[in-house]
Amino acid sequence: MTRAARRPTVRRIYDPAEPGDGVRVLVDRLWPRGLAKADARVDEWPKSLTPSTELRRWYHDTGTYAEFRRRYEAELAEPEAAEALDRLRALARKGPLTLLTAAKEPDRSHAAVLAELLTG
């Protein structure tokens, strides 16, 4: 029997790393502005889990969170993204996992959707 996955923590990439972060995963397609890679303490950067450029632009310009979530979940069902999601689920079962994003509102971002899908 496998261990249940703990809900990952969602944090802004600009916040300092904390001892309990566990595996730190950047879930943004682009590297965050003004942040040196050496300072970020990112363990993984699975770009296949990030929303498409078109979806990000749509959400930023006119979209609602509910519709963004629906469209993003559809993108995550694609084979490459589904495989990366399974990998993160496995990491979440092993110990603490922190999803990092530059989004100004992490709780209404793709990172929050991922956190829920990883434990749901």
KOLNU-37356 format. One record per atom (N, C-alpha, C): atom name; residue number from 1; x, y, z. Coordinates in steps of 0.001 Angstrom, whole numbers. Each point is the difference from the previous one (the first is absolute). Layout:
REM KOLNU-37356
> atom, nr, east, north, up
> CA, NUM, X, Y, Z
...
REM end
This chain:
REM KOLNU-37356
> atom, nr, east, north, up
> N, 1, 851, -1179, 0
> CA, 1, -851, 1179, 0
> C, 1, 895, 1240, 0
> N, 2, -331, 972, -832
> CA, 2, 814, 1210, -68
> C, 2, -496, 1022, 1006
> N, 3, 920, 822, 410
> CA, 3, -301, 1057, 941
> C, 3, -801, 1101, -694
> N, 4, -977, 563, 696
> CA, 4, -801, 1087, -571
> C, 4, 860, 1244, -147
> N, 5, -253, 726, -1053
> CA, 5, 750, 1234, -247
> C, 5, -507, 1103, 910
> N, 6, 937, 732, 577
> CA, 6, -357, 1190, 769
> C, 6, -267, 1120, -989
> N, 7, -858, 905, 378
> CA, 7, -256, 1144, -880
> C, 7, 1265, 844, -71
> N, 8, 462, 266, -1204
> CA, 8, 1198, 830, -145
> C, 8, -251, 1423, 486
> N, 9, 1045, 649, 408
> CA, 9, -47, 1410, 349
> C, 9, 166, 796, -1284
> N, 10, -738, 1079, -123
> CA, 10, 142, 907, -1143
> C, 10, 588, 1303, 533
> N, 11, 1119, 407, -584
> CA, 11, 682, 1213, 463
> C, 11, 495, 798, -1187
> N, 12, 209, 1270, 243
> CA, 12, 609, 845, -1031
> C, 12, 1493, -313, -52
> N, 13, 542, -42, -1187
> CA, 13, 1413, -302, -211
> C, 13, 885, 1055, 654
> N, 14, -525, 1210, 172
> CA, 14, 782, 1091, 575
> C, 14, 117, -85, 1518
> N, 15, -812, -838, 636
> CA, 15, 101, -191, 1448
> C, 15, 1235, -840, 309
> N, 16, 657, 273, 1126
> CA, 16, 1188, -800, 345
> C, 16, -356, -1472, 215
> N, 17, 915, -865, -352
> CA, 17, -184, -1436, 238
> C, 17, -81, -248, 1501
> N, 18, -785, -1015, 364
> CA, 18, -140, -376, 1409
> C, 18, 444, -1440, 176
> N, 19, 470, -352, 1193
> CA, 19, 495, -1364, 223
> C, 19, -1028, -1093, -302
> N, 20, -1275, 250, 212
> CA, 20, -1026, -1018, -215
> C, 20, -557, -54, -1409
> N, 21, 609, 717, -941
> CA, 21, -514, 34, -1373
> C, 21, 69, -1353, -698
> N, 22, 942, -819, 363
> CA, 22, 170, -1265, -701
> C, 22, 478, 246, -1417
> N, 23, -551, -741, -950
> CA, 23, 363, 171, -1409
> C, 23, -687, 1271, -503
> N, 24, 790, 890, -572
> CA, 24, -505, 1284, -504
> C, 24, -115, -75, -1515
> N, 25, -1237, 196, -499
> CA, 25, -281, -171, -1415
> C, 25, -548, 1305, -574
> N, 26, 708, 557, -962
> CA, 26, -479, 1189, -697
> C, 26, -1035, -446, -1027
> N, 27, -1202, 569, 72
> CA, 27, -1076, -421, -896
> C, 27, -390, 1106, -992
> N, 28, 893, 931, -245
> CA, 28, -203, 1058, -996
> C, 28, 773, -341, -1265
> N, 29, -531, 413, -1143
> CA, 29, 664, -271, -1273
> C, 29, 1258, 843, -168
> N, 30, -50, 1245, 462
> CA, 30, 1130, 923, -134
> C, 30, 719, 152, 1333
> N, 31, 1307, 208, -82
> CA, 31, 761, 240, 1228
> C, 31, -428, 1354, 575
> N, 32, -192, 79, 1331
> CA, 32, -450, 1251, 626
> C, 32, 1008, 1141, -174
> N, 33, -536, 1152, -328
> CA, 33, 845, 1185, -216
> C, 33, 736, 393, 1268
> N, 34, 1251, 381, -208
> CA, 34, 795, 545, 1093
> C, 34, 477, -995, 1033
> N, 35, -132, -1276, -268
> CA, 35, 396, -1022, 969
> C, 35, 1119, -854, -589
> N, 36, 1119, -17, 685
> CA, 36, 1128, -817, -448
> C, 36, -308, -1473, 264
> N, 37, 343, -844, -940
> CA, 37, -266, -1436, 158
> C, 37, 676, -563, 1254
> N, 38, 1171, 501, 321
> CA, 38, 719, -484, 1179
> C, 38, -745, 330, 1296
> N, 39, -777, 1069, -11
> CA, 39, -714, 431, 1209
> C, 39, -1366, -669, 159
> N, 40, -510, -599, -1043
> CA, 40, -1374, -499, 4
> C, 40, -183, -1335, 717
> N, 41, 1047, -796, 67
> CA, 41, -92, -1330, 602
> C, 41, -1131, -822, -617
> N, 42, 13, -108, -1308
> CA, 42, -993, -791, -729
> C, 42, 584, -1379, -276
> N, 43, -731, -1030, 393
> CA, 43, 453, -1377, -231
> C, 43, -475, -536, -1349
> N, 44, -1193, 401, -423
> CA, 44, -548, -478, -1265
> C, 44, -748, 1139, -685
> N, 45, -70, -83, -1333
> CA, 45, -692, 1000, -795
> C, 45, -679, -693, -1173
> N, 46, -1134, -690, 259
> CA, 46, -700, -742, -1054
> C, 46, -877, 924, -863
> N, 47, 550, 499, -1065
> CA, 47, -717, 965, -837
> C, 47, -1249, -595, -646
> N, 48, -57, -1308, -99
> CA, 48, -1181, -625, -604
> C, 48, -1243, 146, 885
> N, 49, 173, 381, 1260
> CA, 49, -1131, 199, 904
> C, 49, -521, 1427, -8
> N, 50, 634, 868, -728
> CA, 50, -400, 1401, 18
> C, 50, -1110, 258, -1008
> N, 51, -860, 964, 290
> CA, 51, -1047, 321, -978
> C, 51, 621, 496, -1302
> N, 52, -679, -264, -1092
> CA, 52, 487, 477, -1290
> C, 52, 43, 1530, -9
> N, 53, 816, 539, -877
> CA, 53, 96, 1451, -131
> C, 53, -1370, 591, -326
> N, 54, -733, -651, -888
> CA, 54, -1323, 486, -384
> C, 54, -945, 40, 1198
> N, 55, 26, -1041, 821
> CA, 55, -878, -48, 1169
> C, 55, 392, 1059, 1021
> N, 56, 1294, 155, 221
> CA, 56, 442, 1039, 948
> C, 56, -457, 1376, -446
> N, 57, 155, 293, -1277
> CA, 57, -402, 1320, -523
> C, 57, -1511, 191, 114
> N, 58, -758, -1034, -357
> CA, 58, -1456, 79, 97
> C, 58, -425, 301, 1431
> N, 59, 557, -734, 958
> CA, 59, -370, 182, 1412
> C, 59, 371, 1405, 469
> N, 60, 1159, 446, -346
> CA, 60, 461, 1331, 407
> C, 60, -878, 1097, -603
> N, 61, -408, -177, -1247
> CA, 61, -741, 1050, -701
> C, 61, -1502, 12, 307
> N, 62, -640, -1175, -44
> CA, 62, -1463, 1, 81
> C, 62, -595, -1158, 782
> N, 63, 784, -940, 387
> CA, 63, -545, -1241, 529
> C, 63, -465, 44, 1434
> N, 64, -866, -963, 325
> CA, 64, -414, -213, 1378
> C, 64, 816, -1175, 551
> N, 65, 149, -46, 1301
> CA, 65, 790, -1072, 605
> C, 65, -635, -1366, -266
> N, 66, -1319, -95, 113
> CA, 66, -669, -1288, -208
> C, 66, 239, -526, -1415
> N, 67, -113, 871, -988
> CA, 67, 224, -426, -1381
> C, 67, 1473, -283, -255
> N, 68, 885, 784, 594
> CA, 68, 1437, -258, -109
> C, 68, 301, -1399, 533
> N, 69, -537, -293, 1165
> CA, 69, 244, -1299, 626
> C, 69, -461, -1135, -916
> N, 70, -1196, 138, -580
> CA, 70, -527, -1037, -882
> C, 70, 926, -212, -1194
> N, 71, 418, 1096, -626
> CA, 71, 875, -95, -1166
> C, 71, 1380, -538, 376
> N, 72, 501, 405, 1149
> CA, 72, 1326, -460, 446
> C, 72, -24, -1501, 296
> N, 73, -1063, -460, 642
> CA, 73, -110, -1436, 271
> C, 73, -39, -799, -1298
> N, 74, -623, 550, -1029
> CA, 74, -8, -666, -1305
> C, 74, 1416, -81, -559
> N, 75, 785, 1060, 159
> CA, 75, 1400, -37, -455
> C, 75, 802, -1025, 787
> N, 76, -291, -130, 1278
> CA, 76, 730, -957, 837
> C, 76, -324, -1454, -325
> N, 77, -1060, -228, -743
> CA, 77, -352, -1363, -401
> C, 77, 824, -478, -1190
> N, 78, 710, 910, -653
> CA, 78, 870, -388, -1117
> C, 78, 1109, -918, 531
> N, 79, 471, -965, -793
> CA, 79, 931, -1021, 496
> C, 79, 1249, 522, 714
> N, 80, 692, 963, -576
> CA, 80, 1234, 485, 633
> C, 80, -290, 658, 1346
> N, 81, -1055, 790, 60
> CA, 81, -362, 660, 1255
> C, 81, -481, -1023, 1027
> N, 82, -788, -974, -432
> CA, 82, -500, -1030, 919
> C, 82, 1152, -790, 614
> N, 83, 1009, -286, -795
> CA, 83, 1174, -715, 509
> C, 83, 737, 841, 1046
> N, 84, 164, 1282, -269
> CA, 84, 672, 889, 955
> C, 84, -827, 146, 1276
> N, 85, -1319, 31, -131
> CA, 85, -879, 81, 1163
> C, 85, 130, -1254, 860
> N, 86, 77, -1145, -635
> CA, 86, 204, -1251, 744
> C, 86, 1327, 20, 752
> N, 87, 1026, 553, -621
> CA, 87, 1300, 104, 676
> C, 87, -105, 870, 1247
> N, 88, -702, 1118, -106
> CA, 88, -171, 863, 1179
> C, 88, -831, -684, 1079
> N, 89, -992, -784, -407
> CA, 89, -781, -755, 990
> C, 89, 913, -942, 789
> N, 90, 899, -654, -711
> CA, 90, 941, -902, 660
> C, 90, 894, 770, 974
> N, 91, 467, 1160, -406
> CA, 91, 817, 822, 900
> C, 91, -796, 432, 1223
> N, 92, -1271, 354, -189
> CA, 92, -851, 435, 1109
> C, 92, -241, -1133, 997
> N, 93, -18, -1248, -484
> CA, 93, -163, -1144, 905
> C, 93, 1255, -247, 837
> N, 94, 1153, 387, -529
> CA, 94, 1267, -249, 695
> C, 94, 287, 1009, 1104
> N, 95, -537, 1214, -127
> CA, 95, 292, 1018, 1003
> C, 95, -480, 1365, -433
> N, 96, 409, 1019, 720
> CA, 96, -471, 1358, -309
> C, 96, 340, 418, -1428
> N, 97, -944, 716, -597
> CA, 97, 141, 487, -1367
> C, 97, -502, 1439, -16
> N, 98, 778, 887, -579
> CA, 98, -388, 1403, -104
> C, 98, -39, 395, -1463
> N, 99, -1170, 497, -425
> CA, 99, -175, 487, -1358
> C, 99, 275, 1503, 8
> N, 100, 897, 419, -862
> CA, 100, 438, 1396, -36
> C, 100, -509, 697, -1248
> N, 101, -486, 1217, 182
> CA, 101, -504, 786, -1114
> C, 101, 301, 1473, 237
> N, 102, 90, 745, -1086
> CA, 102, 173, 1444, 96
> C, 102, -1352, 706, 8
> N, 103, -1093, -739, -125
> CA, 103, -1339, 595, -34
> C, 103, -228, 862, 1237
> N, 104, -609, 1152, -219
> CA, 104, -270, 918, 1108
> C, 104, -1073, -534, 930
> N, 105, -891, -824, -527
> CA, 105, -1046, -632, 805
> C, 105, 126, -1517, -133
> N, 106, 923, -608, 727
> CA, 106, 221, -1448, -151
> C, 106, -1249, -846, 239
> N, 107, -910, 459, 856
> CA, 107, -1201, -775, 297
> C, 107, -1021, 4, -1138
> N, 108, 197, 854, -998
> CA, 108, -887, 58, -1173
> C, 108, 827, -193, -1268
> N, 109, 957, -888, 102
> CA, 109, 914, -242, -1113
> C, 109, 18, -1485, -356
> N, 110, 746, -303, -1028
> CA, 110, 173, -1398, -401
> C, 110, 657, -822, 1102
> N, 111, 827, 628, 836
> CA, 111, 659, -723, 1086
> C, 111, -1027, -544, 998
> N, 112, -1041, 767, 275
> CA, 112, -1055, -471, 899
> C, 112, -762, -1169, -617
> N, 113, -231, 68, -1306
> CA, 113, -674, -1105, -694
> C, 113, 861, -1261, 118
> N, 114, 1293, 142, -256
> CA, 114, 919, -1144, 92
> C, 114, -1, -589, 1409
> N, 115, 70, 851, 1007
> CA, 115, 45, -482, 1387
> C, 115, -1226, -859, 310
> N, 116, -1149, 436, -465
> CA, 116, -1215, -765, 246
> C, 116, -10, -1313, -784
> N, 117, 440, 57, -1243
> CA, 117, 27, -1218, -821
> C, 117, 1005, -1031, 528
> N, 118, 1045, 446, 630
> CA, 118, 1012, -920, 507
> C, 118, -496, -815, 1177
> N, 119, -1007, 473, 689
> CA, 119, -508, -735, 1147
> C, 119, -1425, -507, -213
> N, 120, -628, 426, -1092
> CA, 120, -1407, -359, -250
> C, 120, -167, -1281, -744
REM end
